[in-house]
Amino acid sequence: MADTSVRIGLCQLTSTADPNHNLSLVRSWVERAAEAGARVVVFPEATMAHFGVPLAAVAEPIDGPWASAVSEIASDHGVMIAAGMFTPDGDRVRNTVLLTGLGQHLGYHKIHLYDAFGYRESDTVVPGTDCVTVTVDDLVIGVATCYDIRFPALFQRLAEAGASAVLLPTSWGAGEGKAQQWEVLVRARALDSGAWILGCDQADPRTTSVQVNPDAPTGIGRSLVADPFGAVAGRLGAEPDLLIADVDAATAIRSRERTGVLANRAPATF
């Protein structure tokens, strides 16, 4: 079987409170990533609007104007875009990763909600229940969001569903030890699943002129790509930047064969 490799661009930006302004950011960053050869372009969690604003006021359905505009950008550049947005669900919202382009238009709803470190995401967000994968040029790609990274079973389920890579849009909360935890978790999930993990965080707002709520998780930068053996394949600093990674299925297959992390797991009832 021929190796399957896909170039993926991670766009580490700081989104604002204005969804329309953030669309303009998506447009310019996609152009930059596409010029670098990216086939998949990943944006952070909460790209539509950063945390710390009333989410229900900005939420739109997956076929609404904001997501449709992102779809047009993807079509214009011949890429698939993954971008964090919010979709309505009663008096709360879903924390959704929009996946659009290359014939696909769907969403992954964040399963594990960030009720930790003094923050309660579940007060305003309804959890998702379903794993999501997409296929780009024969490469199966899974999707997770931010706090999901602390739960290995999700990443192993995605690997069992055929995913060789997992996109991880994030708006990581700042705090003591959090940067170190971020790297440990991304690399550990790569080893747990034998998959590439592509963590795209919001840039640290202190490096930009964007005003944010200091009590909300609004990113620290440090976007990170770990290969299926847990090695760092690429990383960024705190400021807005673009990270390009070439992701292949062969390395994922080789990792799983050597480590046995999927084949040797104890039964789920253990």
ChimeraX attribute file (.defattr): number of C-alpha atoms within 10 A of each C-alpha:
attribute: neighborCount
match mode: 1-to-1
recipient: residues
	/A:1	4
	/A:2	6
	/A:3	10
	/A:4	15
	/A:5	16
	/A:6	18
	/A:7	17
	/A:8	25
	/A:9	27
	/A:10	32
	/A:11	28
	/A:12	31
	/A:13	27
	/A:14	32
	/A:15	28
	/A:16	22
	/A:17	21
	/A:18	14
	/A:19	19
	/A:20	14
	/A:21	13
	/A:22	21
	/A:23	20
	/A:24	13
	/A:25	18
	/A:26	26
	/A:27	17
	/A:28	12
	/A:29	22
	/A:30	28
	/A:31	19
	/A:32	16
	/A:33	24
	/A:34	19
	/A:35	10
	/A:36	15
	/A:37	16
	/A:38	24
	/A:39	22
	/A:40	26
	/A:41	28
	/A:42	32
	/A:43	31
	/A:44	34
	/A:45	33
	/A:46	28
	/A:47	30
	/A:48	28
	/A:49	25
	/A:50	28
	/A:51	23
	/A:52	14
	/A:53	15
	/A:54	12
	/A:55	24
	/A:56	18
	/A:57	10
	/A:58	18
	/A:59	23
	/A:60	20
	/A:61	18
	/A:62	21
	/A:63	13
	/A:64	11
	/A:65	11
	/A:66	19
	/A:67	25
	/A:68	15
	/A:69	16
	/A:70	24
	/A:71	23
	/A:72	14
	/A:73	23
	/A:74	27
	/A:75	16
	/A:76	13
	/A:77	18
	/A:78	16
	/A:79	25
	/A:80	28
	/A:81	28
	/A:82	29
	/A:83	27
	/A:84	28
	/A:85	29
	/A:86	28
	/A:87	26
	/A:88	20
	/A:89	15
	/A:90	10
	/A:91	9
	/A:92	17
	/A:93	25
	/A:94	27
	/A:95	28
	/A:96	29
	/A:97	31
	/A:98	27
	/A:99	28
	/A:100	26
	/A:101	24
	/A:102	19
	/A:103	12
	/A:104	15
	/A:105	17
	/A:106	17
	/A:107	23
	/A:108	23
	/A:109	27
	/A:110	26
	/A:111	20
	/A:112	21
	/A:113	20
	/A:114	18
	/A:115	12
	/A:116	10
	/A:117	10
	/A:118	9
	/A:119	14
	/A:120	13
	/A:121	17
	/A:122	15
	/A:123	11
	/A:124	16
	/A:125	24
	/A:126	22
	/A:127	17
	/A:128	15
	/A:129	11
	/A:130	11
	/A:131	17
	/A:132	18
	/A:133	20
	/A:134	18
	/A:135	13
	/A:136	18
	/A:137	10
	/A:138	12
	/A:139	19
	/A:140	19
	/A:141	23
	/A:142	27
	/A:143	27
	/A:144	29
	/A:145	26
	/A:146	22
	/A:147	21
	/A:148	19
	/A:149	21
	/A:150	16
	/A:151	12
	/A:152	16
	/A:153	15
	/A:154	21
	/A:155	28
	/A:156	22
	/A:157	15
	/A:158	23
	/A:159	24
	/A:160	13
	/A:161	15
	/A:162	18
	/A:163	26
	/A:164	28
	/A:165	29
	/A:166	26
	/A:167	26
	/A:168	32
	/A:169	31
	/A:170	31
	/A:171	29
	/A:172	26
	/A:173	25
	/A:174	18
	/A:175	10
	/A:176	8
	/A:177	8
	/A:178	13
	/A:179	15
	/A:180	9
	/A:181	11
	/A:182	22
	/A:183	18
	/A:184	12
	/A:185	17
	/A:186	26
	/A:187	23
	/A:188	21
	/A:189	27
	/A:190	29
	/A:191	26
	/A:192	22
	/A:193	32
	/A:194	31
	/A:195	34
	/A:196	33
	/A:197	34
	/A:198	31
	/A:199	31
	/A:200	34
	/A:201	34
	/A:202	32
	/A:203	29
	/A:204	24
	/A:205	22
	/A:206	14
	/A:207	13
	/A:208	13
	/A:209	9
	/A:210	12
	/A:211	11
	/A:212	19
	/A:213	11
	/A:214	12
	/A:215	12
	/A:216	19
	/A:217	21
	/A:218	26
	/A:219	28
	/A:220	27
	/A:221	30
	/A:222	25
	/A:223	32
	/A:224	24
	/A:225	30
	/A:226	25
	/A:227	27
	/A:228	31
	/A:229	23
	/A:230	23
	/A:231	15
	/A:232	17
	/A:233	17
	/A:234	15
	/A:235	20
	/A:236	19
	/A:237	14
	/A:238	20
	/A:239	19
	/A:240	20
	/A:241	16
	/A:242	20
	/A:243	21
	/A:244	20
	/A:245	20
	/A:246	13
	/A:247	24
	/A:248	20
	/A:249	23
	/A:250	15
	/A:251	19
	/A:252	23
	/A:253	14
	/A:254	14
	/A:255	20
	/A:256	20
	/A:257	13
	/A:258	10
	/A:259	15
	/A:260	14
	/A:261	16
	/A:262	16
	/A:263	10
	/A:264	8
	/A:265	10
	/A:266	9
	/A:267	6
	/A:268	6
	/A:269	4
	/A:270	5
